[in-house]
Amino acid sequence: MNEDELKKILEAVIYAADEPMSLNRLMSLFPEDNHPGREAINAAISQLQEETADRSIELKLVGSGYRYQVRQNYAEWVSKLWEERPARYSRASLETLALMAYRQPVTRAEIEEVRGVSVSSNIIKAFIERDWVKIVGHRDVPGKPALYATTKGFLDYFNLSSLEDLPSLAEIRDIDSINEKLELSMPGENTAMAVDEDRPVATDANVLDEISPEIETATATDVDKLAEPVNG
């Protein structure tokens, strides 16, 4: 097949898919006797991305693969299609999620030590049910507590291709900033973690300060170990 036909096939498949498509998944669609090859598929994807550069939609690489999506600049207009008000997340939920994202893998006790209060099992359960967090092992200490880390689903939801795309802690000093940077207020979201819309949500700066030292010493290798490859 020629390059133009390959582009059209990939465009149709990615557009129609109900989840992001990894490179390996895209490659598996073609028969061996008429396979374009990884290099040609990558080149076609790059061309498709260039073609949407000036459009209101984009071909975006997120944690688990490629997807077409509305650019953030136009999300406000698209959200008018739904009547639901954006969900708001409790201070406890956002602090817990921030600690899991920036300090992973982390135990519940370690989160509680930083926050200074107990973490509701319902919060962790909700994150797991949303496929934002999963158990990746157990700490080698008495009791063998579970270690939690974020998932590809977390990256997909927050429009990140890898953990390295998380905003730096220097950019985030309160919960409102986290909402803005990670787009936590999403249309149509209803959750047990939500709080009253009229109630202000804020976090103590010391929670983020506690996360900072470990993040500053983390290497790219450390981050790569925590994120699963998108080509799988």
Backbone as CSV, one residue per row, in Angstrom:
resi,resn,N_x,N_y,N_z,CA_x,CA_y,CA_z,C_x,C_y,C_z
1,MET,0.849,-1.198,0.000,0.000,0.000,0.000,0.878,1.239,0.000
2,ASN,0.359,2.329,-0.557,1.143,3.555,-0.602,0.989,4.348,0.703
3,GLU,1.782,5.405,0.828,1.800,6.185,2.063,0.449,6.829,2.359
4,ASP,-0.211,7.321,1.324,-1.491,7.994,1.523,-2.549,7.024,2.046
5,GLU,-2.559,5.818,1.496,-3.527,4.815,1.945,-3.246,4.407,3.393
6,LEU,-1.970,4.271,3.740,-1.596,3.916,5.110,-2.073,4.982,6.088
7,LYS,-1.888,6.235,5.727,-2.358,7.328,6.591,-3.857,7.255,6.813
8,LYS,-4.588,6.995,5.748,-6.048,6.944,5.854,-6.498,5.787,6.742
9,ILE,-5.815,4.657,6.629,-6.152,3.496,7.459,-5.910,3.813,8.927
10,LEU,-4.738,4.368,9.223,-4.402,4.691,10.610,-5.345,5.749,11.175
11,GLU,-5.657,6.740,10.357,-6.575,7.790,10.796,-7.935,7.198,11.156
12,ALA,-8.444,6.320,10.314,-9.753,5.714,10.552,-9.746,4.842,11.803
13,VAL,-8.705,4.048,11.954,-8.619,3.130,13.095,-8.517,3.891,14.410
14,ILE,-7.622,4.863,14.464,-7.429,5.624,15.706,-8.676,6.421,16.042
15,TYR,-9.310,6.972,15.031,-10.527,7.767,15.252,-11.666,6.898,15.780
16,ALA,-11.795,5.688,15.231,-12.911,4.813,15.589,-12.692,4.066,16.901
17,ALA,-11.446,3.925,17.318,-11.138,3.154,18.531,-11.724,3.823,19.768
18,ASP,-12.187,3.001,20.709,-12.755,3.550,21.942,-11.717,3.688,23.046
19,GLU,-10.452,3.481,22.699,-9.353,3.664,23.639,-8.092,3.988,22.845
20,PRO,-7.081,4.573,23.489,-5.849,4.881,22.766,-5.241,3.628,22.137
21,MET,-4.634,3.801,20.991,-4.046,2.682,20.252,-2.526,2.742,20.331
22,SER,-1.926,1.699,20.899,-0.471,1.642,20.984,0.111,1.317,19.613
23,LEU,1.395,1.578,19.459,2.052,1.298,18.183,1.984,-0.189,17.866
24,ASN,2.225,-1.029,18.866,2.164,-2.472,18.632,0.763,-2.917,18.215
25,ARG,-0.245,-2.303,18.811,-1.627,-2.654,18.451,-1.911,-2.250,17.011
26,LEU,-1.427,-1.094,16.613,-1.613,-0.652,15.227,-0.885,-1.580,14.262
27,MET,0.315,-1.981,14.629,1.089,-2.869,13.765,0.412,-4.221,13.593
28,SER,-0.278,-4.676,14.650,-0.911,-5.999,14.600,-2.107,-6.053,13.649
29,LEU,-2.582,-4.911,13.200,-3.743,-4.876,12.310,-3.410,-5.305,10.886
30,PHE,-2.136,-5.254,10.528,-1.742,-5.523,9.143,-1.242,-6.958,8.982
31,PRO,-1.622,-7.622,7.889,-1.144,-8.990,7.636,0.343,-8.985,7.293
32,GLU,0.992,-10.101,7.559,2.436,-10.188,7.334,2.806,-9.967,5.873
33,ASP,1.956,-10.431,4.961,2.306,-10.315,3.540,2.062,-8.916,2.974
34,ASN,1.481,-8.039,3.787,1.265,-6.660,3.326,1.473,-5.691,4.490
35,HIS,2.555,-5.928,5.219,2.825,-5.125,6.417,3.715,-3.933,6.066
36,PRO,3.288,-2.721,6.417,4.076,-1.536,6.067,5.350,-1.384,6.883
37,GLY,5.401,-1.990,8.066,6.582,-1.873,8.915,6.460,-0.747,9.930
38,ARG,7.206,-0.898,11.009,7.154,0.073,12.106,7.548,1.478,11.653
39,GLU,8.604,1.570,10.861,9.099,2.882,10.428,8.051,3.631,9.606
40,ALA,7.390,2.920,8.703,6.374,3.553,7.855,5.166,3.990,8.682
41,ILE,4.791,3.179,9.664,3.658,3.532,10.521,3.990,4.760,11.357
42,ASN,5.191,4.778,11.912,5.618,5.955,12.684,5.616,7.212,11.827
43,ALA,6.098,7.080,10.595,6.144,8.232,9.689,4.735,8.714,9.357
44,ALA,3.821,7.777,9.145,2.440,8.146,8.829,1.778,8.852,10.012
45,ILE,2.047,8.369,11.217,1.493,9.009,12.415,2.026,10.428,12.551
46,SER,3.308,10.601,12.291,3.904,11.940,12.367,3.243,12.886,11.372
47,GLN,2.967,12.388,10.172,2.298,13.217,9.167,0.879,13.582,9.600
48,LEU,0.175,12.624,10.193,-1.178,12.898,10.684,-1.151,13.946,11.795
49,GLN,-0.139,13.879,12.639,-0.007,14.878,13.702,0.258,16.258,13.122
50,GLU,1.088,16.318,12.097,1.378,17.599,11.451,0.125,18.176,10.789
51,GLU,-0.694,17.313,10.220,-1.897,17.771,9.520,-2.944,18.350,10.467
52,THR,-2.880,17.969,11.742,-3.841,18.512,12.714,-3.236,19.637,13.552
53,ALA,-2.036,20.071,13.204,-1.330,21.067,14.021,-2.113,22.362,14.178
54,ASP,-2.844,22.762,13.150,-3.588,24.025,13.191,-5.093,23.815,13.317
55,ARG,-5.487,22.625,13.756,-6.910,22.321,13.870,-7.338,22.263,15.333
56,SER,-8.623,22.206,15.558,-9.149,22.164,16.924,-9.070,20.772,17.532
57,ILE,-8.741,19.777,16.716,-8.490,18.439,17.225,-7.027,18.105,17.000
58,GLU,-6.528,17.137,17.762,-5.127,16.754,17.637,-4.987,15.245,17.775
59,LEU,-3.930,14.712,17.179,-3.573,13.313,17.369,-2.528,13.298,18.472
60,LYS,-2.918,12.807,19.634,-2.108,12.929,20.837,-1.607,11.570,21.308
61,LEU,-0.333,11.511,21.686,0.223,10.323,22.329,0.041,10.463,23.827
62,VAL,-0.738,9.557,24.426,-0.918,9.530,25.874,-0.314,8.235,26.399
63,GLY,-0.579,7.914,27.650,0.103,6.789,28.280,-0.021,5.464,27.564
64,SER,-1.200,5.133,27.059,-1.392,3.813,26.462,-1.431,3.821,24.942
65,GLY,-1.225,4.972,24.321,-1.169,4.999,22.871,-1.645,6.313,22.272
66,TYR,-2.034,6.254,21.001,-2.461,7.446,20.263,-3.981,7.562,20.254
67,ARG,-4.474,8.799,20.315,-5.909,9.043,20.210,-6.148,10.425,19.611
68,TYR,-7.294,10.570,18.959,-7.732,11.891,18.515,-8.529,12.524,19.643
69,GLN,-8.295,13.800,19.874,-8.999,14.489,20.949,-9.131,15.969,20.627
70,VAL,-10.069,16.608,21.309,-10.260,18.051,21.173,-9.130,18.760,21.904
71,ARG,-8.575,19.784,21.297,-7.533,20.554,21.973,-8.118,21.256,23.193
72,GLN,-7.284,21.422,24.204,-7.740,21.995,25.461,-8.333,23.390,25.284
73,ASN,-7.836,24.138,24.303,-8.348,25.490,24.050,-9.843,25.502,23.733
74,TYR,-10.342,24.358,23.235,-11.746,24.294,22.816,-12.588,23.405,23.720
75,ALA,-11.990,22.907,24.796,-12.709,22.018,25.710,-13.911,22.709,26.341
76,GLU,-13.774,24.014,26.606,-14.874,24.761,27.219,-16.118,24.720,26.339
77,TRP,-15.919,24.818,25.024,-17.059,24.820,24.101,-17.666,23.431,23.987
78,VAL,-16.818,22.437,23.926,-17.317,21.067,23.824,-18.082,20.675,25.081
79,SER,-17.620,21.164,26.232,-18.267,20.814,27.501,-19.711,21.306,27.570
80,LYS,-20.060,22.279,26.724,-21.432,22.795,26.721,-22.430,21.768,26.187
81,LEU,-21.917,20.692,25.598,-22.796,19.635,25.107,-23.402,18.831,26.248
82,TRP,-22.794,18.923,27.436,-23.277,18.183,28.593,-23.785,19.149,29.648
83,GLU,-24.852,18.757,30.320,-25.457,19.623,31.321,-24.790,19.492,32.685
84,GLU,-24.089,18.372,32.920,-23.495,18.163,34.232,-22.449,19.226,34.540
85,ARG,-22.403,19.622,35.784,-21.368,20.556,36.220,-20.089,19.773,36.485
86,PRO,-18.936,20.377,36.249,-17.679,19.674,36.502,-17.583,19.226,37.953
87,ALA,-17.017,18.044,38.141,-16.839,17.547,39.499,-15.759,18.344,40.219
88,ARG,-15.930,18.463,41.514,-14.887,19.046,42.343,-14.360,17.944,43.239
89,TYR,-13.093,17.972,43.530,-12.478,16.910,44.305,-12.049,17.429,45.667
90,SER,-12.224,16.596,46.667,-11.916,17.018,48.023,-10.425,17.235,48.196
91,ARG,-10.097,18.029,49.189,-8.702,18.287,49.519,-7.971,16.976,49.799
92,ALA,-8.609,16.081,50.561,-7.977,14.805,50.893,-7.694,13.987,49.638
93,SER,-8.641,13.971,48.703,-8.463,13.205,47.470,-7.302,13.736,46.642
94,LEU,-7.246,15.056,46.481,-6.211,15.645,45.634,-4.830,15.542,46.262
95,GLU,-4.751,15.714,47.573,-3.457,15.557,48.236,-2.972,14.117,48.105
96,THR,-3.883,13.171,48.273,-3.518,11.760,48.162,-3.063,11.426,46.749
97,LEU,-3.794,11.908,45.747,-3.427,11.641,44.361,-2.089,12.283,44.011
98,ALA,-1.853,13.497,44.503,-0.580,14.176,44.239,0.582,13.384,44.818
99,LEU,0.416,12.883,46.036,1.477,12.098,46.661,1.718,10.802,45.900
100,MET,0.654,10.166,45.460,0.811,8.930,44.690,1.526,9.185,43.369
101,ALA,1.202,10.299,42.725,1.792,10.600,41.422,3.256,10.994,41.527
102,TYR,3.588,11.830,42.513,4.934,12.382,42.596,5.891,11.564,43.451
103,ARG,5.358,10.698,44.299,6.236,9.976,45.213,6.126,8.469,45.030
104,GLN,5.548,8.040,43.943,5.338,6.618,43.715,6.635,5.853,43.501
105,PRO,6.670,4.556,43.852,5.607,3.819,44.531,5.574,4.178,46.017
106,VAL,4.381,4.264,46.574,4.228,4.766,47.932,3.173,3.942,48.664
107,THR,3.346,3.782,49.969,2.367,3.046,50.764,1.349,4.008,51.367
108,ARG,0.265,3.453,51.817,-0.765,4.270,52.469,-0.203,4.947,53.715
109,ALA,0.611,4.208,54.482,1.194,4.777,55.702,2.112,5.946,55.387
110,GLU,2.852,5.862,54.274,3.750,6.949,53.887,2.961,8.188,53.486
111,ILE,1.825,7.979,52.828,0.956,9.109,52.482,0.417,9.752,53.749
112,GLU,-0.008,8.918,54.690,-0.561,9.424,55.948,0.490,10.169,56.758
113,GLU,1.736,9.706,56.677,2.818,10.382,57.404,3.026,11.799,56.882
114,VAL,2.960,11.973,55.569,3.139,13.294,54.975,1.935,14.186,55.258
115,ARG,0.734,13.641,55.084,-0.474,14.443,55.259,-0.785,14.716,56.724
116,GLY,-0.328,13.829,57.610,-0.582,14.034,59.029,-1.941,13.559,59.487
117,VAL,-2.707,12.961,58.580,-4.026,12.414,58.910,-4.196,11.094,58.166
118,SER,-5.169,10.307,58.598,-5.406,9.019,57.957,-5.994,9.216,56.561
119,VAL,-5.725,8.260,55.689,-6.245,8.277,54.324,-7.409,7.302,54.241
120,SER,-8.546,7.773,53.803,-9.725,6.924,53.691,-9.497,5.816,52.670
121,SER,-9.878,4.606,53.042,-9.757,3.488,52.104,-10.658,3.697,50.892
122,ASN,-11.733,4.482,51.061,-12.637,4.759,49.940,-11.957,5.584,48.855
123,ILE,-11.050,6.486,49.268,-10.326,7.297,48.287,-9.441,6.411,47.431
124,ILE,-8.666,5.541,48.090,-7.774,4.650,47.355,-8.584,3.695,46.484
125,LYS,-9.680,3.181,47.024,-10.538,2.280,46.256,-11.078,2.979,45.014
126,ALA,-11.485,4.242,45.175,-12.017,4.997,44.037,-10.955,5.196,42.965
127,PHE,-9.715,5.490,43.372,-8.629,5.652,42.407,-8.384,4.351,41.646
128,ILE,-8.421,3.226,42.368,-8.198,1.931,41.726,-9.328,1.614,40.754
129,GLU,-10.568,1.884,41.168,-11.718,1.621,40.295,-11.686,2.491,39.044
130,ARG,-11.134,3.684,39.157,-11.015,4.573,37.996,-9.832,4.196,37.101
131,ASP,-9.045,3.222,37.562,-7.830,2.823,36.850,-6.824,3.967,36.789
132,TRP,-6.760,4.744,37.875,-5.734,5.772,38.000,-4.542,5.236,38.782
133,VAL,-4.798,4.269,39.658,-3.782,3.757,40.579,-3.885,2.239,40.637
134,LYS,-2.767,1.585,40.869,-2.776,0.133,41.050,-1.707,-0.259,42.065
135,ILE,-1.827,-1.464,42.597,-0.819,-2.009,43.507,0.299,-2.597,42.656
136,VAL,1.521,-2.146,42.896,2.656,-2.595,42.087,3.618,-3.476,42.865
137,GLY,3.326,-3.725,44.132,4.197,-4.543,44.952,3.887,-4.326,46.418
138,HIS,4.808,-4.775,47.263,4.640,-4.609,48.702,5.976,-4.205,49.320
139,ARG,5.937,-3.261,50.228,7.141,-2.785,50.906,7.686,-3.892,51.800
140,ASP,8.998,-4.111,51.764,9.630,-5.179,52.538,9.848,-4.749,53.988
141,VAL,8.749,-4.548,54.669,8.753,-4.190,56.089,7.657,-5.012,56.755
142,PRO,7.647,-5.072,58.092,6.594,-5.832,58.774,5.196,-5.435,58.295
143,GLY,4.392,-6.428,58.007,3.041,-6.177,57.510,2.946,-6.157,55.996
144,LYS,4.094,-6.036,55.319,4.132,-6.009,53.852,3.055,-5.099,53.251
145,PRO,3.072,-3.795,53.570,2.035,-2.897,53.041,2.119,-2.763,51.522
146,ALA,0.958,-2.570,50.913,0.889,-2.438,49.455,1.555,-1.155,48.992
147,LEU,2.214,-1.237,47.843,2.815,-0.076,47.194,1.905,0.359,46.050
148,TYR,1.575,1.639,46.024,0.681,2.167,44.998,1.448,3.025,43.997
149,ALA,1.065,2.905,42.732,1.644,3.736,41.669,0.551,4.037,40.653
150,THR,0.780,5.057,39.856,-0.212,5.425,38.848,-0.147,4.486,37.649
151,THR,-1.178,4.520,36.835,-1.330,3.605,35.708,-1.328,4.348,34.373
152,LYS,-1.398,3.578,33.302,-1.596,4.185,31.987,-2.916,4.940,31.941
153,GLY,-3.911,4.416,32.668,-5.203,5.094,32.718,-5.098,6.483,33.318
154,PHE,-4.226,6.642,34.309,-3.966,7.955,34.911,-3.378,8.893,33.862
155,LEU,-2.389,8.394,33.128,-1.759,9.211,32.085,-2.775,9.586,31.010
156,ASP,-3.591,8.614,30.607,-4.594,8.880,29.573,-5.575,9.951,30.030
157,TYR,-6.085,9.819,31.256,-7.118,10.733,31.742,-6.592,12.155,31.844
158,PHE,-5.356,12.287,32.302,-4.797,13.617,32.496,-3.963,14.090,31.310
159,ASN,-4.119,13.374,30.166,-3.535,13.835,28.905,-2.012,13.906,28.955
160,LEU,-1.401,12.901,29.561,0.049,12.839,29.693,0.571,11.639,28.916
161,SER,1.717,11.794,28.268,2.312,10.655,27.573,3.217,9.856,28.496
162,SER,3.763,10.497,29.535,4.594,9.808,30.520,4.599,10.612,31.808
163,LEU,5.154,10.032,32.862,5.225,10.728,34.146,6.109,11.968,34.069
164,GLU,7.014,11.977,33.112,7.883,13.144,32.955,7.101,14.377,32.516
165,ASP,5.872,14.168,32.021,5.039,15.293,31.598,4.279,15.935,32.750
166,LEU,4.361,15.358,33.947,3.714,15.977,35.100,4.289,17.367,35.318
167,PRO,3.451,18.337,35.663,3.981,19.673,35.965,4.927,19.611,37.148
168,SER,5.961,20.436,37.123,6.920,20.434,38.226,6.258,20.974,39.481
169,LEU,6.795,20.561,40.622,6.227,21.026,41.887,6.420,22.519,42.076
170,ALA,7.405,23.084,41.380,7.592,24.535,41.457,6.394,25.255,40.846
171,GLU,5.699,24.572,39.911,4.533,25.170,39.254,3.258,24.964,40.060
172,ILE,3.284,24.024,40.995,2.080,23.675,41.739,2.274,23.996,43.209
173,ARG,1.505,24.942,43.717,1.622,25.288,45.132,0.299,25.155,45.867
174,ASP,-0.785,24.869,45.169,-2.066,24.670,45.838,-2.963,23.802,44.970
175,ILE,-4.095,23.410,45.534,-4.990,22.501,44.839,-5.579,23.125,43.582
176,ASP,-5.846,24.432,43.610,-6.379,25.084,42.421,-5.401,24.966,41.263
177,SER,-4.098,25.047,41.562,-3.090,24.890,40.523,-3.108,23.471,39.976
178,ILE,-3.307,22.486,40.856,-3.367,21.105,40.398,-4.567,20.922,39.477
179,ASN,-5.700,21.500,39.845,-6.878,21.437,38.981,-6.570,21.988,37.600
180,GLU,-5.865,23.110,37.562,-5.566,23.764,36.287,-4.555,22.972,35.487
181,LYS,-3.486,22.522,36.146,-2.415,21.845,35.430,-2.818,20.459,34.947
182,LEU,-3.538,19.714,35.782,-3.900,18.350,35.433,-5.337,18.214,34.971
183,GLU,-6.044,19.356,34.848,-7.390,19.362,34.296,-8.321,18.440,35.068
184,LEU,-8.323,18.577,36.399,-9.139,17.698,37.220,-10.619,18.004,37.116
185,SER,-10.995,19.210,36.784,-12.411,19.543,36.639,-12.860,19.203,35.229
186,MET,-13.411,18.022,35.084,-13.783,17.521,33.774,-15.298,17.456,33.649
187,PRO,-15.875,17.812,32.500,-17.325,17.769,32.327,-17.861,16.354,32.430
188,GLY,-19.026,16.239,33.085,-19.687,14.946,33.152,-19.166,14.025,34.219
189,GLU,-18.246,14.498,35.074,-17.685,13.643,36.103,-18.531,13.698,37.356
190,ASN,-18.897,12.541,37.871,-19.580,12.458,39.147,-18.867,11.394,39.960
191,THR,-18.477,11.698,41.174,-17.666,10.777,41.954,-17.921,10.931,43.425
192,ALA,-17.653,9.851,44.158,-17.801,9.899,45.606,-16.759,10.802,46.228
193,MET,-15.728,11.151,45.458,-14.678,12.012,45.981,-15.035,13.478,45.842
194,ALA,-16.101,13.767,45.130,-16.457,15.159,44.882,-16.962,15.823,46.150
195,VAL,-16.782,17.142,46.211,-17.275,17.916,47.339,-18.196,18.992,46.816
196,ASP,-18.822,19.715,47.720,-19.770,20.750,47.330,-19.104,21.800,46.463
197,GLU,-19.777,22.198,45.386,-19.216,23.151,44.429,-18.860,24.486,45.059
198,ASP,-19.629,24.919,46.053,-19.430,26.245,46.612,-18.403,26.263,47.737
199,ARG,-17.879,25.115,48.034,-16.935,25.041,49.131,-15.523,25.198,48.597
200,PRO,-14.715,26.119,49.119,-13.359,26.301,48.603,-12.499,25.079,48.863
201,VAL,-11.614,24.768,47.916,-10.726,23.633,48.062,-9.299,24.136,48.008
202,ALA,-8.539,23.864,49.035,-7.149,24.313,49.076,-6.335,23.316,49.865
203,THR,-5.030,23.350,49.714,-4.158,22.442,50.445,-3.033,23.207,51.107
204,ASP,-2.509,22.639,52.167,-1.375,23.261,52.834,-0.143,23.109,51.967
205,ALA,0.646,24.168,51.879,1.850,24.122,51.049,2.822,23.074,51.553
206,ASN,2.785,22.760,52.875,3.774,21.833,53.406,3.596,20.426,52.849
207,VAL,2.393,20.069,52.385,2.200,18.755,51.785,3.044,18.630,50.529
208,LEU,2.998,19.654,49.674,3.810,19.628,48.461,5.283,19.782,48.786
209,ASP,5.599,20.537,49.831,6.990,20.680,50.237,7.572,19.340,50.650
210,GLU,6.731,18.490,51.269,7.191,17.178,51.693,7.496,16.287,50.494
211,ILE,6.790,16.504,49.386,7.014,15.681,48.204,8.295,16.090,47.497
212,SER,8.613,17.364,47.532,9.670,17.937,46.703,11.021,17.250,46.789
213,PRO,11.580,16.989,47.977,12.932,16.443,48.030,13.097,15.163,47.234
214,GLU,12.120,14.260,47.327,12.244,13.000,46.626,12.133,13.183,45.126
215,ILE,11.280,14.081,44.683,11.117,14.308,43.253,12.366,14.934,42.664
216,GLU,12.981,15.841,43.401,14.156,16.533,42.887,15.319,15.582,42.672
217,THR,15.355,14.472,43.434,16.457,13.534,43.298,16.122,12.382,42.368
218,ALA,14.892,12.336,41.878,14.486,11.256,40.983,15.155,11.420,39.625
219,THR,15.515,10.306,39.018,16.141,10.340,37.700,15.138,9.916,36.656
220,ALA,15.497,10.143,35.387,14.610,9.734,34.302,14.407,8.229,34.330
221,THR,15.457,7.488,34.738,15.345,6.039,34.826,14.314,5.641,35.856
222,ASP,14.323,6.327,36.997,13.335,6.039,38.039,11.929,6.226,37.503
223,VAL,11.727,7.302,36.756,10.402,7.585,36.212,9.999,6.531,35.201
224,ASP,10.938,6.128,34.342,10.630,5.151,33.312,10.207,3.814,33.915
225,LYS,10.778,3.464,35.061,10.442,2.197,35.698,9.003,2.173,36.169
226,LEU,8.450,3.351,36.459,7.103,3.433,37.007,6.039,3.484,35.933
227,ALA,6.402,3.871,34.729,5.424,3.994,33.636,5.608,2.845,32.663
228,GLU,4.547,2.164,32.314,4.621,1.077,31.376,4.793,1.638,29.968
229,PRO,5.507,0.923,29.091,5.713,1.430,27.731,4.420,1.479,26.940
230,VAL,4.304,2.474,26.074,3.088,2.621,25.271,3.098,1.686,24.075
231,ASN,4.235,1.084,23.776,4.309,0.212,22.611,3.870,-1.209,22.924
232,GLY,3.514,-1.443,24.174,3.146,-2.798,24.552,1.694,-3.111,24.288
